[in-house]
Amino acid sequence: MSEKCEICGKERYSFRCRMCGRRLCVKCIKDGLCPPCWEKSTGKKYQRPSGCFITDACIEVAGLPDDCMELQVLRHFRDDYLQNSVKGRRIIREYYRVAPRIVEEIRKKPNSNEIFSEIFEKIKKIVLQVKSGNYEAATSSFRMMVLYLEKEFLNGSLAENRE
């Protein structure tokens, strides 16, 4: 049995599709489904996410495009700052591990759009920190936001498993 994602074949799988049971990596799951099942259930064309799961959900609710300033700034922050340190790479790994589940849990809430709008306000503050060159503050704010969301929407179960 392969430990790799059945969609991309590159990453180790961490999830299973809720409909068909395919093994999926964090980059190939959307709303708990594999791309073919997601397309079947929504009637929309699947687009591979950029890796900014929470921000992607927030900009979707805000009606902003995938190349909006906020996403571009955060991608730069991830790729040009966080990726260049052991601590930063650990933060990215943790984010990729919990963010899809956080988004999935928020989307189950009847007030999910309101929740994503509130999160987006926090994200905008992080973007301002990055734009002003205050990367340490942005890193700290980002980590605190994700830890709060993890505790709030995943009952802290993943945080407890790390310790």
WOKABEL-V140700 format. One record per residue. PHI is phi as a letter, one per 40 degrees, with the letter a starting at -180 (NA if undefined). PSI is psi in degrees with one decimal (none if undefined). Layout:
PHI & PSI
PHI & PSI
This chain:
NA & 130.3
c & 142.9
c & 1.7
c & 156.2
d & 136.8
c & -7.2
c & -58.7
c & -25.0
g & 4.9
b & -49.1
c & 154.4
c & 139.9
c & 147.0
b & -15.7
b & 167.0
b & 142.0
c & 133.8
c & -25.9
c & -50.3
b & -13.3
g & 4.4
d & 145.9
c & 129.7
b & 145.4
c & 173.1
c & -27.3
c & -16.1
b & 8.1
b & 140.1
a & 119.5
f & 34.9
g & 9.8
b & 153.9
c & 162.1
d & -47.4
c & -41.0
c & -36.9
c & -45.2
c & -42.4
c & -41.7
c & -26.7
b & -22.0
g & 9.8
b & 160.9
c & 129.6
c & 135.0
b & 128.7
d & 129.4
c & 160.7
c & -11.0
h & -7.0
b & 60.8
d & -52.6
c & -44.5
c & -40.2
d & -45.9
c & -39.9
c & -44.3
c & -28.9
c & -46.6
c & -37.5
c & -11.1
g & 25.1
c & 155.7
c & 164.7
c & -13.5
b & 25.3
c & 161.0
d & -42.7
c & -45.6
c & -39.5
c & -42.6
c & -44.6
c & -35.1
c & -42.2
c & -45.5
d & -45.4
c & -51.4
c & -34.5
b & -12.0
b & -64.7
c & -41.8
c & -16.6
c & 9.7
b & 156.1
c & -46.1
d & -44.8
c & -42.5
c & -35.1
c & -42.2
c & -43.5
c & -46.4
d & -46.5
c & -42.3
c & -47.7
c & -27.2
c & -39.6
b & -30.0
d & -45.2
d & -36.8
c & -38.5
c & -48.9
d & -43.5
c & -43.4
c & -40.8
c & -41.0
c & -18.9
c & -16.4
c & 142.8
c & -24.5
b & 32.4
d & -39.3
c & -39.6
c & -42.5
c & -47.4
c & -35.3
c & -40.7
c & -42.3
c & -39.5
c & -32.9
c & -38.9
c & -40.3
c & -39.8
c & -36.7
c & -39.0
c & -41.8
d & -42.6
c & -38.9
c & -42.7
c & -48.0
c & -30.4
c & 0.4
g & 8.9
c & 70.4
c & -35.3
c & -43.6
c & -40.9
c & -41.6
c & -46.6
c & -45.4
c & -42.5
c & -49.0
d & -44.7
c & -39.7
c & -46.7
c & -41.5
c & -40.9
c & -47.0
c & -38.5
c & -46.4
c & -41.9
c & -42.7
b & -14.1
b & 14.2
f & 26.5
g & 7.4
c & -35.6
c & -36.8
c & -40.4
c & -35.5
c & -24.5
c & -28.6
c & none
